[in-house]
Amino acid sequence: MNRPVAPWWAGVRQWLGQHPLRGVLVALGLITALTGVAEIVAPHGLLILLGASPTPLAAQLFGTVGLFMVVVGALLAQSLLGPAPSREVVLWAGVQKLGAAVAVSIAVANDLFGPIALLVALFDLATAGLLALYWAQLRPAVPRRAQRTARDDRS
């Protein structure tokens, strides 16, 4: 039985076919944002899962990190879903992911997180690599000389 594909889904499939890496990065941005929500809502449980002590201070800081994950992940997804993704957003999301991979690895090395947390670091490192690849493919919207002139407000 052949059922017709919903028009909106056909559009999504076409967009994903034209922008496969961009689609993967949208998904990774949404995963980052949703994981951040989980860190805000259930920091104790996630800290235990990662092999860390869920002290009140650790839970508070973990929730704060989660807030920034929501912002960066959602900003990345929103930018990538727009007609012209921002190179700056892609760059800084990649820097954030690289920094997170390093920070989690250091926490594991210092026995603050268990070895299972290295999976989180690997996820962040892979995401940073994909963002760097995509950033390199993006062209600046305005030539640098014109960009300086356009942003010079003489204030």
C-alpha positions as CSV (number, residue, x, y, z in Angstrom):
1,M,0.0,0.0,0.0
2,N,1.6,3.2,-1.2
3,R,0.6,6.2,0.9
4,P,1.5,9.7,-0.3
5,V,4.2,11.5,1.6
6,A,3.0,14.5,3.5
7,P,3.9,17.7,1.7
8,W,5.9,19.1,4.7
9,W,7.8,15.9,5.0
10,A,8.6,15.9,1.3
11,G,10.1,19.4,1.8
12,V,12.1,18.3,4.7
13,R,13.5,15.3,2.8
14,Q,14.4,17.5,-0.1
15,W,16.1,20.0,2.1
16,L,18.1,17.2,3.9
17,G,19.1,15.8,0.5
18,Q,20.5,19.2,-0.5
19,H,22.1,20.0,2.9
20,P,23.1,16.6,4.5
21,L,25.9,18.0,6.8
22,R,23.8,21.0,7.7
23,G,20.9,18.6,8.6
24,V,23.3,16.6,10.8
25,L,24.5,19.7,12.6
26,V,20.9,20.9,13.2
27,A,20.2,17.6,14.9
28,L,23.4,17.9,16.9
29,G,22.4,21.5,17.9
30,L,19.0,20.2,19.1
31,I,20.6,17.3,21.0
32,T,22.9,19.8,22.7
33,A,20.0,22.0,23.6
34,L,17.9,19.1,24.9
35,T,20.8,17.7,26.9
36,G,21.2,21.2,28.4
37,V,17.5,21.1,29.5
38,A,18.2,17.7,31.1
39,E,21.2,19.2,33.0
40,I,19.0,22.0,34.3
41,V,16.1,19.8,35.3
42,A,17.9,16.7,36.6
43,P,21.5,17.6,37.4
44,H,21.8,15.1,40.3
45,G,20.8,12.1,38.2
46,L,23.1,13.0,35.3
47,L,26.0,13.7,37.6
48,I,25.6,10.2,39.0
49,L,25.3,8.7,35.5
50,L,28.6,10.4,34.6
51,G,30.3,9.0,37.7
52,A,30.5,12.3,39.6
53,S,29.5,13.3,43.1
54,P,26.1,15.1,43.0
55,T,27.0,17.7,45.7
56,P,24.7,20.8,45.8
57,L,27.6,22.9,44.3
58,A,28.2,20.4,41.5
59,A,24.5,20.2,40.7
60,Q,24.2,24.0,40.6
61,L,27.2,24.4,38.3
62,F,26.0,21.5,36.1
63,G,22.7,23.2,35.7
64,T,24.4,26.5,34.9
65,V,26.4,24.7,32.2
66,G,23.1,23.2,31.0
67,L,21.7,26.7,30.5
68,F,24.6,27.7,28.2
69,M,24.2,24.4,26.3
70,V,20.5,25.3,25.6
71,V,21.5,28.7,24.3
72,V,24.4,27.5,22.1
73,G,22.6,24.5,20.8
74,A,19.4,26.3,20.0
75,L,21.2,29.3,18.5
76,L,23.2,26.9,16.2
77,A,20.0,25.0,15.1
78,Q,18.2,28.2,14.5
79,S,21.0,29.7,12.4
80,L,21.4,26.5,10.4
81,L,17.7,26.3,9.6
82,G,17.7,29.9,8.3
83,P,18.4,30.8,4.6
84,A,22.0,31.9,5.3
85,P,23.7,30.3,8.3
86,S,25.9,32.6,10.3
87,R,29.6,31.7,10.0
88,E,30.2,33.3,13.4
89,V,27.6,31.1,15.1
90,V,29.0,28.0,13.5
91,L,32.5,29.1,14.5
92,W,31.7,29.8,18.1
93,A,29.5,26.7,18.5
94,G,32.5,24.7,17.3
95,V,34.8,26.5,19.8
96,Q,32.3,25.7,22.6
97,K,32.2,22.1,21.6
98,L,35.9,21.8,21.5
99,G,36.2,23.5,24.9
100,A,33.6,21.1,26.3
101,A,35.5,18.1,25.0
102,V,38.7,19.3,26.6
103,A,37.0,20.3,29.9
104,V,35.2,16.9,30.3
105,S,38.5,15.1,29.4
106,I,40.3,17.0,32.1
107,A,37.5,16.2,34.6
108,V,37.9,12.5,33.8
109,A,41.7,12.7,34.2
110,N,41.2,14.4,37.6
111,D,38.7,11.7,38.7
112,L,35.9,14.2,38.9
113,F,33.9,12.3,36.2
114,G,34.0,8.6,35.6
115,P,35.4,7.1,32.3
116,I,31.9,6.9,30.9
117,A,32.0,10.7,30.5
118,L,34.6,10.3,27.8
119,L,31.7,9.4,25.5
120,V,30.4,12.9,26.1
121,A,33.9,14.3,25.3
122,L,34.0,12.2,22.1
123,F,30.5,13.5,21.1
124,D,31.6,17.1,21.6
125,L,34.9,16.6,19.8
126,A,33.1,15.0,16.8
127,T,30.6,17.8,16.7
128,A,33.4,20.4,16.9
129,G,35.1,18.6,13.9
130,L,31.9,18.6,11.9
131,L,31.3,22.3,12.7
132,A,34.8,23.2,11.6
133,L,34.3,21.3,8.3
134,Y,31.0,23.1,7.7
135,W,32.5,26.5,8.8
136,A,35.2,26.0,6.2
137,Q,32.6,25.5,3.5
138,L,30.6,28.6,4.4
139,R,31.5,31.7,2.4
140,P,31.5,35.1,4.1
141,A,28.3,37.0,3.2
142,V,30.2,40.3,2.6
143,P,33.8,40.8,1.5
144,R,36.1,41.8,4.4
145,R,36.7,45.3,3.2
146,A,33.0,46.0,2.8
147,Q,32.3,44.3,6.2
148,R,34.6,46.7,8.0
149,T,32.9,49.6,6.4
150,A,29.4,48.3,7.1
151,R,30.2,47.7,10.8
152,D,32.1,51.0,11.3
153,D,29.5,53.1,13.2
154,R,32.1,55.8,14.0
155,S,31.0,55.9,17.7
